[in-house]
């Protein structure tokens, strides 16, 4: 294995072609420099310099060939060190981010845009999944951080950082009689068929919707279930029932669904960050978390 210090000394000598000037630039005495070059020549098995008088030297043909590769070697070594230091500081390397589909209607874009502006050297690897799957991936080390819906209602070692709370709103199929009202009370939905979230994959949203209906004095009549909010809306559009969805879904395009605010329902749907404990997390995940928290505080 080559000693990079000797490679560096070889380059300086090749540039100055004089032991005295090279030693001065390297802040060392001439004899140790001469010994170092001799050891490098022995390691490579070729002569790098022809010695002249008064400490002068000239590159051999082998030395000229080695010089180009030596410069390339030091450059890539510098790149390697810079990448390692950036990854350690959270300003470089790769960051694996999970996200739930409903965050693609503004939340994900806002955080990613700000993060990329501040940390352009971090490579983002994005993966869509349910909140439950995201925390499972974080626990197993397959993801570094995730934008999830809370509460999760599943055991996890991940820590959760709240970002924003938003109200449930009613999603109604076109032509439903309730669309004639500008706003609703939750009890207005008591006689409707519901499209609800599956307990296995969206337990948090399912529990919040069920609890809200119970507080309004009824149990929803569930006719269809789906995992993703976007799928719930597709089923509502098809006329299979009404649904309670996070208010951010009003930003969704391409679906003929009527949204109405519910005046007696406090914010219930929350978005947060899930990531491992600071002492073992990817440093870039901590930077992502800082950017996300700051971005939501700025609009609070």
C-alpha positions as CSV (number, residue, x, y, z in Angstrom):
1,X,0.0,0.0,0.0
2,X,1.4,3.4,-1.0
3,X,2.1,6.0,1.6
4,X,0.1,9.0,0.5
5,X,2.5,11.3,2.3
6,X,5.3,10.0,0.0
7,X,3.1,10.5,-3.0
8,X,2.5,14.1,-2.0
9,X,6.2,14.7,-1.6
10,X,6.9,13.1,-5.0
11,X,4.5,15.5,-6.6
12,X,6.1,18.5,-5.0
13,X,9.5,17.4,-6.1
14,X,8.3,16.7,-9.6
15,X,6.9,20.3,-9.7
16,X,10.1,22.0,-8.4
17,X,12.7,19.5,-9.8
18,X,14.9,20.5,-6.9
19,X,15.3,18.8,-3.5
20,X,16.0,22.1,-1.7
21,X,13.0,23.9,-3.0
22,X,10.8,20.9,-2.6
23,X,11.9,20.5,1.0
24,X,11.2,24.2,1.7
25,X,7.7,23.9,0.3
26,X,7.1,20.8,2.3
27,X,8.6,22.3,5.5
28,X,11.0,19.5,6.0
29,X,14.8,18.9,5.7
30,X,16.4,17.5,2.5
31,X,17.8,14.2,3.8
32,X,14.3,12.9,5.0
33,X,12.8,13.9,1.7
34,X,15.5,12.1,-0.2
35,X,14.9,9.0,1.9
36,X,11.2,9.2,1.3
37,X,11.6,9.4,-2.5
38,X,14.0,6.4,-2.4
39,X,11.4,4.4,-0.5
40,X,8.7,5.3,-2.9
41,X,10.9,4.2,-5.8
42,X,11.5,1.0,-4.0
43,X,7.8,0.4,-3.5
44,X,7.0,1.1,-7.2
45,X,10.1,-0.8,-8.5
46,X,11.1,2.0,-10.8
47,X,13.3,5.1,-10.8
48,X,11.2,8.3,-10.7
49,X,14.0,10.9,-11.0
50,X,17.4,11.3,-12.6
51,X,19.6,13.1,-10.1
52,X,21.7,16.1,-11.2
53,X,24.0,18.5,-9.5
54,X,23.1,20.9,-6.7
55,X,20.0,18.9,-5.8
56,X,18.4,19.2,-9.2
57,X,16.5,16.3,-10.7
58,X,14.6,15.5,-13.8
59,X,11.7,13.1,-14.2
60,X,12.3,9.8,-15.9
61,X,9.7,8.5,-18.4
62,X,8.4,6.3,-15.6
63,X,8.2,9.3,-13.3
64,X,6.2,11.3,-15.9
65,X,3.7,8.5,-16.2
66,X,3.5,8.1,-12.4
67,X,3.0,11.9,-11.9
68,X,-0.4,12.0,-13.7
69,X,-1.7,9.1,-11.7
70,X,-0.3,10.4,-8.4
71,X,-2.2,13.7,-8.9
72,X,-5.3,11.7,-9.7
73,X,-4.8,9.6,-6.6
74,X,-4.5,12.6,-4.3
75,X,-7.5,14.2,-5.9
76,X,-9.7,11.1,-5.3
77,X,-8.3,10.8,-1.8
78,X,-9.4,14.3,-1.1
79,X,-12.8,13.6,-2.6
80,X,-13.1,10.6,-0.4
81,X,-12.2,12.5,2.8
82,X,-14.6,15.3,1.9
83,X,-17.4,12.9,1.3
84,X,-16.7,11.1,4.6
85,X,-16.6,14.4,6.5
86,X,-19.8,15.6,4.8
87,X,-21.6,12.4,5.6
88,X,-20.5,12.6,9.2
89,X,-21.7,16.2,9.4
90,X,-25.0,15.4,7.7
91,X,-24.2,17.6,4.7
92,X,-23.4,14.8,2.2
93,X,-24.0,11.2,1.6
94,X,-27.4,9.5,1.0
95,X,-30.6,10.0,3.0
96,X,-33.4,7.5,2.7
97,X,-36.8,9.2,3.3
98,X,-40.2,7.4,3.6
99,X,-43.4,9.3,3.0
100,X,-47.1,8.6,3.1
101,X,-49.0,9.5,-0.1
102,X,-51.1,12.3,1.4
103,X,-47.9,14.3,2.1
104,X,-47.4,14.7,-1.7
105,X,-50.1,17.4,-1.7
106,X,-47.7,20.1,-0.5
107,X,-46.0,18.9,2.7
108,X,-43.3,16.7,1.0
109,X,-42.6,19.2,-1.7
110,X,-42.1,22.0,0.9
111,X,-39.7,20.1,3.0
112,X,-37.7,18.5,0.2
113,X,-37.4,21.9,-1.7
114,X,-36.0,23.6,1.4
115,X,-33.7,20.7,2.3
116,X,-32.2,20.5,-1.1
117,X,-31.6,24.3,-1.1
118,X,-29.6,24.0,2.2
119,X,-28.0,20.6,1.6
120,X,-27.5,20.2,-2.1
121,X,-24.8,17.5,-1.7
122,X,-27.1,15.1,0.1
123,X,-28.6,12.5,-2.2
124,X,-32.3,11.9,-1.3
125,X,-33.8,8.4,-1.9
126,X,-37.6,8.6,-1.5
127,X,-39.9,5.7,-0.8
128,X,-43.7,5.8,-0.6
129,X,-45.3,3.5,2.0
130,X,-47.9,3.5,4.7
131,X,-47.0,5.0,8.1
132,X,-46.9,1.6,9.7
133,X,-44.5,0.3,7.0
134,X,-42.3,3.4,7.2
135,X,-41.7,3.0,11.0
136,X,-41.0,-0.8,10.4
137,X,-38.4,0.2,7.7
138,X,-36.9,2.7,10.2
139,X,-36.7,0.1,12.9
140,X,-35.0,-2.3,10.6
141,X,-32.6,0.2,9.2
142,X,-34.0,0.3,5.7
143,X,-35.0,4.0,6.0
144,X,-33.4,6.9,7.9
145,X,-36.5,9.1,8.4
146,X,-40.1,9.2,7.4
147,X,-43.0,11.6,7.0
148,X,-45.9,9.8,8.7
149,X,-49.4,10.1,9.9
150,X,-49.9,9.9,13.6
151,X,-51.0,8.4,15.9
152,X,-49.3,5.2,14.7
153,X,-50.8,2.7,17.2
154,X,-48.0,0.3,16.6
155,X,-44.9,-0.5,18.7
156,X,-41.7,1.2,17.4
157,X,-38.3,2.3,18.5
158,X,-38.5,5.4,16.4
159,X,-39.0,8.8,18.0
160,X,-41.8,11.0,16.7
161,X,-41.5,14.7,16.0
162,X,-44.9,16.5,15.4
163,X,-45.0,18.9,12.4
164,X,-48.6,19.9,11.9
165,X,-52.2,19.1,12.8
166,X,-55.0,19.5,10.4
167,X,-58.7,18.9,10.6
168,X,-60.7,16.1,9.1
169,X,-63.0,17.3,6.3
170,X,-65.9,15.4,4.7
171,X,-65.3,14.0,1.2
172,X,-68.6,13.5,-0.6
173,X,-69.5,11.9,-3.9
174,X,-70.9,14.3,-6.5
175,X,-74.7,14.5,-6.3
176,X,-74.8,13.6,-2.6
177,X,-77.5,15.6,-0.8
178,X,-75.0,16.9,1.7
179,X,-73.1,18.8,-1.0
180,X,-75.9,21.4,-0.9
181,X,-74.7,22.5,2.6
182,X,-71.7,24.8,2.8
183,X,-70.5,23.2,6.0
184,X,-71.5,20.1,8.0
185,X,-71.8,18.8,11.5
186,X,-70.3,15.4,11.9
187,X,-73.8,14.0,12.9
188,X,-75.0,14.9,9.4
189,X,-73.0,11.9,8.2
190,X,-74.6,9.4,10.5
191,X,-76.9,8.0,7.8
192,X,-74.3,7.7,5.2
193,X,-72.2,4.7,4.0
194,X,-68.6,5.2,4.8
195,X,-65.3,4.5,3.0
196,X,-62.9,3.9,5.9
197,X,-59.2,3.1,6.4
198,X,-58.0,-0.4,6.9
199,X,-57.1,-1.2,10.5
200,X,-54.1,-3.3,9.4
201,X,-52.3,-0.6,7.3
202,X,-53.8,2.7,8.4
203,X,-54.7,2.1,12.0
204,X,-54.1,5.7,13.1
205,X,-56.5,7.3,10.6
206,X,-59.0,4.5,11.1
207,X,-59.0,4.9,14.9
208,X,-59.3,8.7,14.6
209,X,-62.2,8.5,12.2
210,X,-64.0,5.9,14.3
211,X,-63.5,7.9,17.5
212,X,-64.7,11.1,16.0
213,X,-67.9,9.4,14.8
214,X,-68.5,7.9,18.3
215,X,-68.1,11.3,19.9
216,X,-70.8,12.5,17.5
217,X,-73.1,9.8,18.7
218,X,-73.0,7.1,16.0
219,X,-70.9,4.3,14.6
220,X,-70.2,4.6,10.8
221,X,-71.7,2.1,8.5
222,X,-68.6,0.9,6.7
223,X,-69.1,-0.4,3.1
224,X,-65.6,-0.1,1.7
225,X,-62.1,0.0,3.2
226,X,-58.8,1.2,1.7
227,X,-55.2,1.8,2.8
228,X,-54.2,5.0,1.1
229,X,-56.1,8.3,1.4
230,X,-55.9,8.7,-2.4
231,X,-57.6,5.3,-2.8
232,X,-60.3,6.3,-0.3
233,X,-61.1,9.4,-2.4
234,X,-61.3,7.3,-5.6
235,X,-63.9,5.1,-3.9
236,X,-65.8,8.2,-2.7
237,X,-65.7,9.5,-6.3
238,X,-67.2,6.2,-7.5
239,X,-70.2,6.8,-5.2
240,X,-69.4,4.0,-2.7
241,X,-69.7,6.3,0.3
242,X,-68.4,9.3,2.2
243,X,-65.1,9.6,4.0
244,X,-63.3,11.7,6.6
245,X,-60.0,12.8,5.1
246,X,-57.2,15.2,6.1
247,X,-57.9,18.7,4.8
248,X,-54.7,18.8,2.8
249,X,-56.4,16.4,0.3
250,X,-58.4,19.4,-1.0
251,X,-55.2,20.1,-3.0
252,X,-55.5,16.8,-4.8
253,X,-56.3,17.2,-8.5
254,X,-57.9,14.9,-11.0
255,X,-60.8,13.6,-8.8
256,X,-64.5,14.7,-8.8
257,X,-65.0,14.8,-5.0
258,X,-66.8,17.5,-3.1
259,X,-65.2,18.6,0.2
260,X,-67.0,20.2,3.1
261,X,-65.7,21.5,6.4
262,X,-67.0,19.9,9.6
263,X,-67.6,22.7,12.1
264,X,-67.7,20.6,15.3
265,X,-64.6,18.5,14.7
266,X,-61.2,19.6,16.1
267,X,-58.0,18.9,14.3
268,X,-57.4,15.2,14.3
269,X,-55.1,14.3,11.5
270,X,-51.4,14.9,12.2
271,X,-48.2,14.7,10.2
272,X,-44.9,14.0,11.9
273,X,-41.4,12.8,11.5
274,X,-40.3,9.3,12.5
275,X,-36.5,8.7,13.0
276,X,-34.2,6.7,15.3
277,X,-32.6,8.2,18.3
278,X,-30.0,11.0,17.7
279,X,-27.0,9.0,18.9
280,X,-27.4,6.3,16.2
281,X,-29.3,8.3,13.4
282,X,-27.9,9.3,10.0
283,X,-26.6,12.8,10.6
284,X,-28.4,13.9,7.4
285,X,-31.7,12.8,9.0
286,X,-31.1,15.2,11.9
287,X,-30.5,18.0,9.3
288,X,-33.7,17.0,7.5
289,X,-35.6,17.1,10.8
290,X,-34.3,20.5,11.6
291,X,-35.4,21.9,8.2
292,X,-38.8,20.3,8.4
293,X,-39.5,21.6,11.9
294,X,-38.3,25.1,10.9
295,X,-40.4,25.1,7.7
296,X,-43.6,24.4,9.6
297,X,-42.8,26.9,12.4
298,X,-42.4,29.6,9.7
299,X,-46.0,29.1,8.6
300,X,-47.6,28.4,12.0
